[in-house]
């Protein structure tokens, strides 16, 4: 190793931020490995899916032959090692219930879940940030009390029940929004025939150039996005309120206030940024909650994404497909948390310094 290479390596190791990023990134690997292992053994403890699905429908000898062909009669450790080997090569196996590669299932239904998650985050931010600011500004007054009750109600209401309520109000009593699906049957073929299909209906509908399809897709997305987004918005409201109140009570804010600066300017310019750090961290943590809530939301609204499909795969005891979906979710959550950690460390050096002190 040349002196120049040693200098670069030493400089890298001395860079706390880069070292912090590397350590956080390496945490992703054991996290996914543990989750894959737990899911693998839990699914295998329930028995093989072929016997469960075909028992009583085929002769025992034929069932045994199919079990042997699929490899479910081999020792579980052998199955586990073989599965890990395939996983390292990007082979997630094939679905027994849908007769297609698991990767194809992830591609086909993953875009729908991604679209719903993005829309839910937009709803959460659009509702949570202004209401959280308003609640902090009017602390212990009527607006604050109303907003706090609203956030508690949103957080305490199960997402599937909130979805049913929204459907009851806006699809039954006030029939202004569709209750199920991602797009009307009339427009499905046109969405599938766009030049560059992404699976994200909003983008694909814009590609058609037909405003009626765009409106139809957006109206189908409103209720699912509200049901899932309000759950996260409740967390944002309470977190923003708490952090802003704490920041507004600090000495430097009192000094700014003594110079005659308006409360609105103090809130938006001087108190907002210091209160932002915990919000960024919680946003990353809420990705997992969003994906978990997506299962119930997609089932409630028949939004055919990974959550909806996962519920069907679990019922069918489709081991490979369930494991593939769980692995994808684990990767998304882990990578998102990594990005959030890096963003937080870039904004506030104290975070990476505390990480160095813990090692």
N, C-alpha and C positions, 0 to 999 in steps of 0.2 A: 504493500500500500504506500503510495507516494505521500509526501508531506502535504500536498494540496488536498488529497482525498482525506487525510487525517484531519486537516483543518475543517473541511466541510462537515465531516462526521461529528467532530467536537462541537462545531457551531450548531448543528442540528440538535444534539443532545442538550445543549445549553438553552435552546429555545423552548421555554416552558409551554408555549401554545402548541407547537408542533408535537411535542411529547405528550401533551394532554390529549390531542386529537388521536394520536396513534393508540394510546392506551384505551380510550373510549371505543375506538373502532375494533380493537381486538376483543373487547367484551362481547361483541356481536356473535362471535363464533361459538363460545361455550353456551351462550343463551339459546341459540338455535339448536345446538346439539342436545342439550338437556330436554328441550321441548319435544324434539323429534323422538328421543328415546322414550319419554313418558307416554306420548301419544301411541307409539308403536306397541308398547307392552300392554297398555290399557285396552286397545282395540283387540289385541290377540286374546286377552283374558275372557272376552265375551264369546269365544268360539269362532269357527270359520263361517264366512257368509254363505258359502255354497250349500252347506248342510241346512242352514237355517232357511234359506230361500227355497230350496227344492225338496225339503223333507216332506214326504207324503205325495209328491208329484212325480217322482222318478223312483225306479227300483234302487235299493240300497247299494247294489254293486255298481250301478252307473254313477251314483253320487260319489261313492268312494273313488272311482276312477277320475272324476272331475277334480276332487279334492287333491288327489295325488298329482294330477297334471298341473294344478295351480301351485303346488308345493306347500299347501297348508298342513300336510301331515308330517312334515319334517320338524326336527327340534327347533324350538323358538329362537334359540341363540343362532342357529344356522340361518334362519330366515332373517334375523336382525342384521347379521354381518353382511349377508347378500344384499339386503335393502340399502345399507349404508354404502356399499360398493357402487350400486347403481346410482345412488343419490349423488355421489361425488362426480359422476359422469353426466349429471343432469337428467338422468332417467328416473322419472317418478312412477313408472309403471303404467298399467292400463286400468281403466275403470271396469269393474265387473258388471255394474248395473247399466252403464251407458255405452259399453263396447267401443270405447275410444281412448286414446292416450290421455293421461291426466293433464298433461301440459295443454292439450287442446281445450279441455274444460276450463282451465285457468284463463286462457286467452279469450274464450267465448263469453265467459260470464264476469271476468275480472273488471272489464271496462265499465260495466253497469254499476258495480259496487264503488269503483273509483269515482264515477260521476256523482253518485248519491253522496259519498263522503265529502267531495268538494262542495257540493251545494249545501250540505249540512253545516260545514265550517263557515261558509258565507253567511248563512242564517245566524249561526252562533255569534259571529263577530258583529254583524249588523244589529243584532238585538242586544248582545251582552255588553259591548263597549259603551254605547250611549246611555243605556239604562244604568250601568255601573257608575259612570261619571255623574249622572243625575242623582243617583242615590247618595253618593258621597257628598255632593254639593249641598243637598238638602237633608243632611243627617238628622235623624230622629223627628223629621217633619212628615207631613202627610205624603208627599211624593216618595220619600224614602220608605215609609211603612208599606205603601201599596206595591212598590217595586220589590221589596223583600218578600212580601207574601206571594207575589207572582213567581219569584225565583224558587221559593220553597215548594210551591205547587208544581212547577215544572220539574224540579229535581225529584220530588217524591212520587210523581205519577209514572208508572211503568210505560215504556215507550210504545208497547203494543196497545195498551189501553188508551193512551193519548192519540194514537193513530186511529183507533176505532171511533173515538169522540170526534175527531176531525172529519172522518168519513161520514159520520152520522149528521154533522152540522152542514158541511159544505157539499156533500154528494146526495144526501137524502132530503133534509129539511130545506136547504138552499141548494138545489141541484145546479151549481155553477162550476164545479170542478169534477173531473173523473176520479173514480175511487180506486181503480186497479190498473196495473200495467204501466208501460213506459211510453207507449204510443198507440194511437188508434189502429185497428186492423186495416183500415183504408189506406194508411200511409206506410205500412211495414215494408212492402215491396220496393217503394221508392227510396226508403232509407238504405236498404240493402244494395241498391244499384248505384250508389254514389261512386265517383271515380276513386276516391281514397278513403274507404271506410275505416273509422277508428274505433267503432263500438260505443263511442260517446255520442248519444243521440242528439245532443244539442249542437255539437260540431257538425255531425253528419246532416242534420236538418238544414243547417246554414248552407252546406254544400249543394243542396238541392235547389236553392234559390227560390223556394216556395215558402212564402211567409205563413201560409196556413199550416204547413207542417211544423215550422218553428214554434208557432203559437200552441199547437197541439202538444208538442213535446214539453214545452215549458209548463203548460197547465197540468200535465200528468206528473211533473216533478214537484209541484208546489207542496202538496200534502205530505209526501214522504220526507221531503227536505225539512219541513216545519216540525214534523214529529221527532225526527232525529236531531235536528239542530237546536230545538228549544231545550232539550236535555243538557246539551253542552253549554248553551247560553246561560242556564241557571248557575253553573259553576263559574263562568266568567263574571257574571254580575256580582256574586258574593266576593270573589277574589279581588276584582277591581275596586269594589267599594271599600273593602278592608285595607288594601294597600294605599289607596288614595287618602283615606282618613288618616292613616299613620303618617303619610308623607306631608299632608296638610298641617299636621301638628308639630312638624320639625322646626328647628330654630331658624333655618334659612328662609323658610316660607313666612315665618313671622316677620323677618327682616324685610322681605319683599312686600308684604302686606302693609308694613309701616310706611312704605314709600308711596302709598296710595294706589297701588296697582289693583285693578278690578279682580273680583273673585273668579270670573270666567277666564281671564288671562292667566291668573295664577294656576288654575286647574289645568288648562290646556298646554301651557308653556313650561311652567316650573315644576309642577307636581306629577305630570303624566309620565314623563320619561323615567324618573326614578322608580315609579310604581310598575313599570312595564316588565321588569326582569322576571318576577315570579309568574307573570301571565304567560310569558314565552315558554317557561318550563312546563307549566300546567297544560299548555296547548299540545305539547308533545305527548304528555301522559294521557290526554283525552283522545288521542288517535286510537288507542286500544279500546277505549270505551265506545268510540264511534263505530269501530269495526264489530264489536260485540253487539251493539245496538242495531247494527245493520241487519243482522240475522233476523231479529224480531220485526224490524221495520219492513224488510223486503218480503217477509212472509205475510205480514198484515196487508200490504198493498200489492202483493203478487208482482213485485219488482224483481224481475228475473236476473239477479246478480249472484255473486258467490254465496252470500248469506242465505238466500232463498234456496240455492242449489245444495248448500251444505246440509240444510235440514232434511232434504230428500235423500241425500247420500247417507246420512246417519241412519235414517229409517231403513234404508236398503243394506246397511252394514257393509258399505263399499269401502274397505280398508284403505286401499291405495289412494282413492280419490279424496277421502277425508284427510288422510295424512298430507296429501299434496296441498289442499286448501289451507290446512293449519300451518304448514311450512311457509307458504306464501304470506299469510297473515303475520307470522312471527318475523319474517324478513322485513315486511313493511313497518311493523311496530319498532323493531330494533333499529332500522336505518333512520326512521323518523326521529326517534329519541337521540340517536347519534347526531343528527343534523341540529336538533334543538340544543343539545349540550354544547356543540361547537359554536352555534350562534350566541348562546348565552355567555360562553367564555370569551368570545370576541368582543362582546359589548362590555362585560364586567370582568376585568382581570382577577378580581378577588376569587372568582369561582375556580379558575385553574390553579391559583395559588393554594386554595384550600385542598384541592385534589392532590397537589404535591405534598402537602403536609400530612395527609392521611396515609401516604404510601410508606 
